[in-house]
Amino acid sequence: TVQVAGDAYLMDPWEFVQHPQRWLMGLEHFQCNLTGAPNFGYQRVVRKHPGQRYDLSHLEVAFCSAEPIRARSLRAFEQLLDLSPEVLRTSYGLAENTVMVTGQSTPCWQVHADPQGQTWVSCGSAGGGQRLAIVAPQGHRLGGQQPGEVWVQGASVGGGYWQRPEESRSVFAARLGDDPSAWLRTGDQGWLTPEGELCLCGRLQDLLILRGQNYFPHELEAAVEERHPALRSGCSVALQSDDQIVMLVELSAPIAARELVQCAQAALGEEFGLSLGQLVALAPGQIGKTASGKPQRGLTREGWRQGKQEALF
């Protein structure tokens, strides 16, 4: 058992979403040496930063986890606050594994290219006696940097979901080949570098397949959001309707419909070679969020299909 003495300060997630600079004010005021946020948190600070300087010289570690990590977000955060490259640390975890699965072991976060040439931020390697496997839909282990579902095995894996036995057996007791022991199916897609580091792609249930190509919605959403300051960071959802992309975006400031459509079309076309089928502009608060502030894409998808959101245009 490891015991650590210290003080911890908690911040309301919604307070952060509304005023992300208060996170930096808290780090400076309490002289914190450890903090963390999902990728969208670092991205939101960059977009909403008022230009004020903060003394974060005492900050030793700022970890980034909970969702796929974008190199652009980390670089912008480092440059904005003039942080040492050793401060930002990447990791990957989920509640079913008592949170942490992998963590960065190198002094600085790393970017790796997959066989198709696309770059991904490494979430580090497994520790604490845990094992990782990248598994195909057919149930066999993949190698050679091939993407597949991330499976985890180790003492940190939970026993199952409360009063949900069937789902628990499917998620917590998966079998891999001839291995008689249970594996945890994370529902996340990723791949392993030759050094054994995990590069996380996104949630399999959110995967969009257009013309035989796989796309993760968070990549499309981030590309569109970065095109115009009137779009709320972390408050958009990319959906698929037949072979077209549907974008639902929340606005933080007025913008002409034609201008917004042109921005979205340019982002999807230039970065992914995709066309925009439909764009729905929403007032703030229309897209559901998880407790950690991430978009609830399934809930939003159903709301769009049922016409529950009130569109500005």
PASENU-65998 format. One line per field, with one value per residue: x, y, z of N, C-alpha, C in turn; residue number from 1; residue in one letter. Coordinates in steps of 0.02 Angstrom, whole numbers, plus 50000, padded with zeros to 5 digits. Layout:
<pts>
n.xx X ...
n.yy Y ...
n.zz Z ...
ca.xx X ...
ca.yy Y ...
ca.zz Z ...
c.xx X ...
c.yy Y ...
c.zz Z ...
seq NUM ...
type A ...
</pts>
This chain:
<pts>
n.xx 50042 50028 50043 50004 50033 49948 49866 49711 49618 49459 49367 49217 49155 49070 49092 49220 49200 49129 49213 49362 49485 49488 49534 49672 49696 49670 49771 49884 49857 49847 49967 49987 50058 50019 49901 49762 49670 49546 49578 49497 49489 49615 49616 49508 49552 49652 49577 49493 49574 49616 49733 49804 49945 50010 50084 50152 50259 50281 50214 50222 50172 50050 49926 49854 49711 49573 49509 49537 49694 49753 49890 49903 49827 49900 50025 49987 49941 50057 50138 50062 50064 50196 50262 50370 50427 50420 50313 50178 50092 50044 49910 49804 49648 49509 49353 49317 49435 49484 49524 49673 49766 49872 50025 50129 50302 50415 50515 50452 50298 50249 50235 50171 50172 50050 50034 49970 50016 49956 49963 49975 49953 50049 49991 50070 50142 50084 50073 50110 50096 49998 49922 49912 49812 49780 49638 49551 49387 49346 49400 49535 49709 49793 49934 50082 50056 49922 49757 49634 49514 49547 49603 49616 49709 49731 49767 49696 49576 49400 49264 49144 48987 48867 48734 48712 48728 48738 48793 48910 48978 49004 49088 49187 49237 49297 49370 49527 49592 49679 49697 49653 49615 49521 49484 49469 49359 49376 49305 49363 49458 49623 49803 49963 50128 50291 50367 50280 50191 50033 49923 49784 49631 49489 49314 49238 49100 49064 49115 49124 49084 49122 49110 49189 49294 49361 49313 49335 49223 49266 49380 49332 49245 49332 49409 49315 49272 49386 49390 49318 49289 49160 49106 49073 49195 49219 49085 49010 48943 48975 48885 48823 48733 48671 48784 48837 48898 48833 48831 48812 48815 48856 48832 48926 48922 48845 48832 48832 48732 48778 48916 48956 48926 49015 49138 49132 49121 49244 49335 49304 49323 49457 49538 49494 49438 49301 49124 49001 48843 48733 48706 48676 48639 48649 48588 48682 48704 48623 48676 48701 48802 48929 48971 49103 49111 49114 49047 48888 48866 48781 48657 48636 48627 48506 48418 48428 48375 48246 48204 48218 48303 48313 48339 48442 48469
n.yy 49940 50109 50266 50436 50597 50751 50895 50910 50989 51018 51051 51111 51034 51102 51233 51246 51227 51342 51446 51424 51481 51492 51374 51383 51493 51436 51338 51420 51497 51401 51342 51218 51057 50952 50908 50880 50840 50803 50795 50893 50988 51052 51105 51192 51288 51351 51409 51497 51579 51730 51800 51830 51815 51676 51608 51461 51388 51296 51185 51016 50901 50882 50790 50709 50631 50514 50531 50520 50592 50745 50803 50934 51006 50987 51045 51179 51216 51203 51302 51417 51435 51430 51310 51183 51045 50927 50930 50905 50755 50600 50479 50332 50268 50186 50171 50039 49975 50017 50142 50186 50126 50135 50232 50374 50350 50411 50563 50666 50688 50583 50565 50454 50372 50284 50136 50193 50319 50415 50519 50490 50523 50450 50352 50298 50155 49997 49969 49909 49769 49742 49683 49709 49691 49696 49672 49586 49601 49470 49404 49370 49400 49548 49612 49704 49844 49854 49918 49888 49822 49872 49766 49721 49652 49609 49642 49755 49758 49771 49680 49673 49743 49826 49728 49686 49558 49489 49583 49604 49482 49483 49595 49593 49464 49412 49299 49260 49181 49034 49066 49042 49134 49282 49428 49605 49692 49844 49925 50024 50080 50049 50046 49963 50023 49973 49976 49944 50041 50119 50185 50277 50273 50296 50279 50126 50112 50234 50244 50299 50246 50275 50256 50143 50183 50216 50330 50431 50517 50621 50674 50736 50827 50910 50965 51045 51132 51206 51295 51413 51545 51561 51438 51325 51251 51077 51052 50993 50873 50743 50654 50513 50498 50393 50403 50523 50663 50728 50872 50930 51076 51184 51357 51498 51628 51746 51699 51697 51587 51541 51568 51485 51358 51354 51355 51232 51143 51164 51121 50982 50939 50976 50915 50782 50739 50732 50764 50883 50843 50891 51028 51075 51207 51250 51318 51357 51219 51121 51001 50848 50804 50701 50658 50697 50795 50762 50748 50669 50564 50462 50491 50619 50587 50513 50613 50701 50624 50610 50739 50825 50929 51106 51195 51332 51365
n.zz 50000 49956 50026 50016 50070 50063 49989 49905 49778 49715 49566 49499 49355 49264 49299 49254 49115 49082 49125 49090 49122 49258 49307 49284 49366 49490 49497 49504 49621 49726 49712 49646 49608 49531 49409 49296 49144 49017 48838 48775 48874 48882 48756 48763 48855 48780 48677 48746 48819 48902 48883 48995 49107 49197 49343 49338 49380 49479 49439 49408 49344 49220 49175 49032 48981 48966 48842 48663 48617 48552 48462 48422 48515 48635 48603 48580 48707 48785 48725 48746 48886 48911 48955 49020 48918 48989 49074 49028 49023 48953 48958 48980 49024 49109 49198 49223 49243 49363 49334 49285 49144 49049 49045 49016 48996 48951 48954 48880 48793 48655 48476 48356 48197 48104 47995 47884 47883 47962 48106 48282 48456 48582 48718 48811 48898 48967 49143 49312 49310 49216 49063 48888 48741 48568 48479 48350 48270 48252 48358 48374 48413 48360 48270 48220 48215 48185 48194 48320 48441 48608 48731 48903 49038 49207 49383 49419 49354 49365 49447 49381 49318 49421 49464 49333 49257 49130 49040 49109 49096 48959 48945 49047 49051 48936 48817 48751 48621 48664 48794 48958 49054 49103 49004 48993 48893 48819 48731 48660 48519 48464 48436 48445 48463 48398 48514 48611 48656 48681 48560 48553 48466 48468 48521 48484 48465 48418 48292 48124 47962 47801 47631 47640 47721 47884 48010 48153 48255 48344 48285 48169 48226 48302 48200 48132 48234 48259 48156 48170 48287 48337 48362 48491 48591 48605 48598 48494 48378 48268 48151 48055 47907 47798 47668 47706 47804 47952 48044 48206 48294 48430 48457 48512 48482 48369 48197 48020 47923 47798 47806 47912 47861 47753 47822 47891 47783 47721 47819 47833 47702 47666 47764 47775 47658 47645 47621 47673 47728 47802 47912 48077 48176 48345 48500 48651 48765 48709 48669 48744 48886 48965 49137 49147 49053 48917 48749 48733 48618 48572 48635 48583 48448 48444 48486 48379 48275 48318 48315 48427 48463 48465 48328 48279 48150
ca.xx 50000 50064 50005 50032 50003 49945 49802 49680 49566 49413 49334 49156 49167 49033 49127 49277 49177 49108 49269 49420 49542 49487 49577 49740 49699 49675 49838 49930 49841 49862 50034 49980 50110 49989 49833 49748 49608 49542 49605 49456 49502 49673 49596 49463 49593 49685 49528 49460 49623 49611 49798 49836 50001 50003 50146 50143 50326 50279 50178 50268 50137 49982 49913 49800 49683 49500 49484 49594 49734 49775 49955 49893 49803 49954 50075 49960 49938 50127 50163 50024 50084 50269 50276 50424 50400 50413 50255 50121 50101 49986 49891 49741 49616 49436 49329 49315 49502 49503 49550 49733 49788 49939 50051 50190 50363 50468 50512 50407 50248 50274 50189 50190 50134 50027 50055 49940 50047 49921 49999 49936 49990 50055 49965 50117 50140 50050 50115 50078 50080 49943 49937 49870 49806 49739 49600 49508 49317 49337 49423 49606 49756 49822 50001 50106 50025 49854 49708 49581 49488 49596 49585 49660 49709 49772 49734 49656 49512 49345 49230 49085 48940 48820 48670 48707 48770 48751 48841 48974 49012 49028 49140 49241 49258 49311 49423 49572 49626 49682 49709 49594 49599 49474 49508 49421 49350 49368 49262 49404 49503 49691 49855 50024 50190 50340 50392 50227 50151 49965 49897 49711 49596 49422 49265 49213 49029 49056 49149 49087 49112 49098 49145 49238 49345 49341 49325 49311 49189 49301 49427 49293 49219 49386 49428 49264 49272 49445 49385 49285 49281 49089 49089 49093 49243 49194 49011 48984 48938 48973 48844 48822 48668 48690 48855 48850 48912 48788 48864 48773 48863 48830 48862 48938 48915 48809 48869 48788 48727 48822 48986 48967 48927 49078 49191 49126 49137 49316 49370 49294 49351 49530 49573 49473 49410 49230 49077 48951 48775 48686 48732 48623 48666 48611 48605 48721 48669 48580 48711 48710 48871 48941 48992 49169 49108 49121 48982 48852 48849 48722 48599 48627 48604 48435 48382 48425 48329 48177 48188 48210 48342 48287 48392 48442 48460
ca.yy 50000 50172 50322 50500 50653 50812 50927 50906 51039 50996 51105 51091 51031 51154 51296 51246 51236 51412 51491 51380 51515 51483 51316 51409 51536 51391 51308 51471 51517 51347 51317 51146 51025 50898 50919 50840 50854 50773 50836 50951 51038 51091 51141 51246 51340 51387 51449 51548 51613 51802 51831 51843 51772 51638 51578 51388 51360 51242 51129 50962 50854 50894 50730 50713 50564 50510 50531 50524 50653 50778 50836 51006 51034 50988 51095 51246 51228 51213 51366 51471 51445 51424 51254 51136 50986 50870 50939 50870 50682 50567 50415 50304 50228 50182 50153 49966 49951 50061 50199 50189 50068 50150 50298 50395 50336 50454 50631 50708 50649 50562 50555 50397 50365 50216 50116 50237 50385 50461 50523 50483 50534 50390 50355 50263 50082 49969 49959 49875 49699 49736 49661 49738 49655 49727 49613 49595 49584 49397 49379 49350 49455 49582 49638 49745 49910 49852 49941 49842 49838 49867 49721 49730 49598 49627 49642 49815 49751 49761 49616 49676 49798 49813 49698 49679 49498 49471 49631 49593 49424 49502 49646 49578 49394 49392 49250 49274 49120 48978 49093 49027 49189 49331 49492 49660 49725 49914 49961 50075 50056 50076 50003 49964 50037 49919 49979 49923 50097 50120 50244 50269 50303 50320 50229 50086 50123 50298 50241 50313 50212 50307 50232 50093 50212 50227 50397 50441 50582 50674 50705 50780 50882 50956 51002 51096 51182 51250 51340 51477 51556 51560 51370 51308 51196 51017 51054 50974 50801 50722 50594 50486 50484 50360 50415 50594 50685 50777 50906 50969 51119 51237 51422 51543 51696 51745 51687 51686 51516 51527 51569 51425 51300 51356 51335 51161 51107 51170 51079 50911 50924 50983 50870 50713 50723 50717 50819 50896 50831 50934 51061 51099 51254 51246 51362 51322 51174 51074 50936 50816 50790 50654 50691 50726 50848 50740 50743 50605 50560 50420 50530 50672 50556 50497 50676 50728 50583 50623 50810 50855 50990 51167 51221 51403 51359
ca.zz 50000 49952 50053 49998 50106 50024 49983 49839 49767 49663 49530 49465 49283 49228 49312 49208 49046 49073 49136 49095 49151 49331 49321 49288 49425 49548 49498 49527 49689 49774 49695 49635 49568 49492 49386 49237 49109 48950 48783 48761 48925 48861 48695 48782 48885 48726 48639 48788 48861 48894 48874 49060 49124 49259 49368 49347 49386 49527 49410 49387 49299 49197 49133 48983 48974 48963 48774 48617 48628 48491 48470 48413 48578 48684 48583 48590 48779 48807 48700 48777 48955 48915 48999 49002 48884 49035 49118 49001 49022 48924 48989 48957 49076 49110 49264 49230 49262 49418 49297 49243 49106 49024 49062 48982 49032 48924 48981 48841 48756 48590 48420 48314 48135 48089 47927 47834 47886 48007 48169 48343 48517 48622 48787 48854 48902 49026 49203 49367 49296 49170 48995 48835 48679 48516 48458 48292 48284 48253 48422 48376 48427 48302 48280 48164 48217 48159 48244 48342 48508 48662 48786 48961 49088 49264 49449 49427 49320 49411 49445 49338 49330 49475 49446 49260 49247 49060 49013 49144 49065 48893 48948 49095 49050 48867 48809 48694 48599 48712 48861 49000 49098 49077 48980 48992 48829 48836 48685 48627 48466 48468 48408 48484 48428 48409 48583 48657 48680 48654 48526 48558 48409 48486 48541 48428 48454 48384 48228 48063 47903 47740 47571 47660 47763 47953 48037 48221 48255 48380 48239 48126 48268 48319 48139 48118 48289 48255 48098 48184 48359 48357 48380 48559 48594 48638 48598 48428 48367 48198 48141 47988 47877 47735 47654 47717 47872 47982 48100 48254 48328 48472 48443 48568 48456 48305 48135 47963 47905 47741 47830 47953 47816 47715 47868 47904 47721 47709 47868 47817 47636 47663 47810 47772 47593 47655 47606 47725 47705 47837 47971 48122 48225 48407 48555 48702 48810 48674 48662 48809 48907 49019 49199 49136 49004 48848 48715 48731 48548 48562 48656 48534 48386 48451 48489 48311 48235 48341 48309 48493 48471 48433 48286 48261 48077
c.xx 50044 50018 50042 49996 50003 49875 49777 49624 49525 49378 49273 49168 49131 49063 49187 49254 49159 49167 49334 49481 49545 49527 49649 49748 49706 49743 49890 49920 49862 49931 50034 50038 50083 49918 49822 49680 49606 49570 49564 49467 49561 49656 49552 49502 49626 49637 49501 49509 49621 49677 49835 49893 49989 50070 50132 50210 50329 50246 50227 50236 50067 49965 49853 49775 49609 49471 49545 49627 49759 49840 49948 49870 49859 50006 50050 49958 50008 50152 50127 50049 50159 50291 50335 50393 50388 50349 50195 50136 50036 49973 49825 49712 49541 49414 49330 49382 49529 49546 49613 49750 49860 49959 50116 50252 50422 50462 50462 50358 50272 50218 50216 50145 50113 50047 50026 49969 50012 49956 49952 49982 49991 50027 50011 50107 50105 50098 50077 50059 50023 49967 49888 49869 49762 49705 49554 49436 49304 49365 49495 49650 49785 49892 50019 50071 49955 49805 49655 49557 49542 49567 49638 49653 49754 49732 49689 49587 49457 49311 49169 49043 48889 48753 48658 48750 48786 48802 48909 49013 49041 49088 49200 49269 49269 49370 49462 49611 49622 49694 49647 49573 49556 49511 49451 49418 49333 49317 49298 49446 49571 49739 49918 50084 50237 50369 50340 50186 50084 49949 49821 49678 49528 49377 49238 49140 49015 49083 49102 49122 49081 49142 49202 49294 49318 49360 49297 49283 49228 49352 49391 49268 49273 49406 49380 49266 49329 49441 49355 49274 49208 49066 49115 49138 49214 49119 48984 48984 48933 48935 48847 48750 48681 48765 48874 48862 48860 48824 48813 48822 48827 48869 48870 48931 48878 48856 48819 48789 48775 48895 49002 48971 48992 49137 49191 49144 49212 49354 49364 49327 49427 49566 49555 49446 49336 49188 49026 48882 48725 48722 48674 48656 48619 48632 48645 48677 48625 48610 48725 48783 48873 48962 49060 49170 49115 49052 48952 48825 48788 48658 48584 48600 48529 48393 48375 48374 48257 48158 48180 48250 48309 48344 48385 48435 48491
c.yy 50062 50228 50387 50555 50715 50840 50920 50956 51017 51056 51077 51090 51086 51223 51302 51260 51310 51460 51451 51414 51508 51421 51341 51454 51493 51359 51357 51487 51465 51316 51241 51119 50968 50916 50876 50858 50812 50820 50899 51006 51083 51134 51201 51304 51383 51434 51507 51589 51689 51837 51845 51793 51739 51609 51504 51353 51301 51179 51077 50916 50880 50837 50742 50643 50570 50511 50535 50592 50679 50815 50912 51039 51039 51041 51166 51264 51242 51283 51424 51487 51438 51369 51214 51075 50927 50874 50899 50796 50650 50500 50392 50262 50226 50155 50078 49936 49992 50118 50183 50123 50079 50220 50311 50382 50379 50524 50676 50663 50638 50555 50499 50396 50293 50198 50159 50307 50434 50460 50522 50496 50470 50402 50317 50188 50059 49959 49921 49803 49690 49715 49693 49692 49696 49671 49631 49579 49509 49365 49357 49411 49482 49607 49685 49812 49911 49876 49889 49862 49826 49821 49727 49671 49618 49631 49703 49810 49736 49694 49615 49736 49778 49790 49696 49619 49482 49519 49623 49536 49444 49549 49625 49507 49369 49343 49264 49212 49064 49001 49081 49084 49242 49395 49543 49690 49799 49951 50017 50043 50089 50028 50012 49979 49978 49918 49960 49981 50099 50187 50233 50307 50332 50263 50192 50099 50189 50298 50255 50280 50241 50284 50184 50118 50225 50298 50400 50511 50637 50709 50755 50840 50934 50997 51058 51151 51231 51301 51408 51486 51556 51490 51354 51246 51137 51012 51042 50899 50788 50656 50573 50473 50458 50372 50489 50608 50737 50806 50944 51010 51170 51301 51463 51616 51692 51734 51673 51612 51499 51522 51506 51363 51297 51334 51260 51120 51108 51123 51005 50894 50925 50931 50797 50692 50705 50777 50824 50887 50879 50965 51089 51143 51256 51299 51323 51277 51123 51005 50908 50800 50737 50694 50724 50778 50827 50735 50673 50596 50517 50456 50585 50645 50541 50561 50707 50689 50596 50696 50846 50920 51048 51200 51296 51410 51294
c.zz 50000 49978 50037 50036 50063 50023 49912 49835 49707 49631 49494 49390 49244 49240 49265 49136 49033 49079 49144 49125 49227 49352 49330 49350 49488 49553 49524 49601 49740 49762 49686 49594 49525 49473 49324 49207 49045 48898 48772 48812 48906 48800 48713 48814 48831 48690 48680 48829 48848 48882 48938 49072 49191 49278 49383 49354 49434 49498 49383 49336 49284 49150 49088 48969 48960 48893 48727 48620 48561 48504 48465 48478 48629 48666 48596 48665 48807 48787 48734 48846 48966 48963 48974 48968 48930 49075 49092 48995 48996 48958 48960 49014 49068 49178 49276 49250 49321 49391 49257 49210 49082 49046 49027 49025 49009 48954 48945 48804 48684 48539 48376 48252 48125 48018 47871 47835 47932 48075 48228 48403 48558 48692 48835 48854 48967 49083 49256 49353 49248 49101 48948 48776 48632 48479 48399 48310 48287 48317 48425 48386 48362 48320 48223 48159 48187 48213 48259 48411 48560 48716 48841 49008 49145 49328 49460 49395 49371 49402 49401 49355 49382 49447 49370 49239 49174 49028 49045 49113 48997 48896 48989 49090 48978 48865 48745 48676 48650 48783 48904 49045 49063 49056 48983 48922 48842 48792 48648 48572 48474 48434 48450 48440 48438 48480 48634 48685 48644 48622 48521 48501 48428 48506 48480 48413 48418 48312 48169 48004 47840 47682 47589 47704 47833 47975 48108 48227 48291 48335 48194 48165 48283 48259 48124 48171 48283 48198 48115 48259 48383 48377 48449 48558 48633 48639 48528 48422 48292 48193 48068 47966 47807 47724 47664 47791 47892 48042 48141 48295 48371 48458 48507 48547 48389 48246 48080 47944 47849 47763 47869 47910 47777 47758 47878 47842 47709 47756 47849 47750 47635 47707 47801 47703 47596 47637 47663 47696 47736 47897 48012 48175 48285 48456 48607 48746 48776 48667 48731 48823 48961 49081 49192 49081 48932 48815 48719 48660 48535 48579 48606 48468 48388 48453 48420 48269 48254 48339 48375 48502 48434 48393 48276 48186 48056
seq 1 2 3 4 5 6 7 8 9 10 11 12 13 14 15 16 17 18 19 20 21 22 23 24 25 26 27 28 29 30 31 32 33 34 35 36 37 38 39 40 41 42 43 44 45 46 47 48 49 50 51 52 53 54 55 56 57 58 59 60 61 62 63 64 65 66 67 68 69 70 71 72 73 74 75 76 77 78 79 80 81 82 83 84 85 86 87 88 89 90 91 92 93 94 95 96 97 98 99 100 101 102 103 104 105 106 107 108 109 110 111 112 113 114 115 116 117 118 119 120 121 122 123 124 125 126 127 128 129 130 131 132 133 134 135 136 137 138 139 140 141 142 143 144 145 146 147 148 149 150 151 152 153 154 155 156 157 158 159 160 161 162 163 164 165 166 167 168 169 170 171 172 173 174 175 176 177 178 179 180 181 182 183 184 185 186 187 188 189 190 191 192 193 194 195 196 197 198 199 200 201 202 203 204 205 206 207 208 209 210 211 212 213 214 215 216 217 218 219 220 221 222 223 224 225 226 227 228 229 230 231 232 233 234 235 236 237 238 239 240 241 242 243 244 245 246 247 248 249 250 251 252 253 254 255 256 257 258 259 260 261 262 263 264 265 266 267 268 269 270 271 272 273 274 275 276 277 278 279 280 281 282 283 284 285 286 287 288 289 290 291 292 293 294 295 296 297 298 299 300 301 302 303 304 305 306 307 308 309 310 311 312 313
type T V Q V A G D A Y L M D P W E F V Q H P Q R W L M G L E H F Q C N L T G A P N F G Y Q R V V R K H P G Q R Y D L S H L E V A F C S A E P I R A R S L R A F E Q L L D L S P E V L R T S Y G L A E N T V M V T G Q S T P C W Q V H A D P Q G Q T W V S C G S A G G G Q R L A I V A P Q G H R L G G Q Q P G E V W V Q G A S V G G G Y W Q R P E E S R S V F A A R L G D D P S A W L R T G D Q G W L T P E G E L C L C G R L Q D L L I L R G Q N Y F P H E L E A A V E E R H P A L R S G C S V A L Q S D D Q I V M L V E L S A P I A A R E L V Q C A Q A A L G E E F G L S L G Q L V A L A P G Q I G K T A S G K P Q R G L T R E G W R Q G K Q E A L F
</pts>
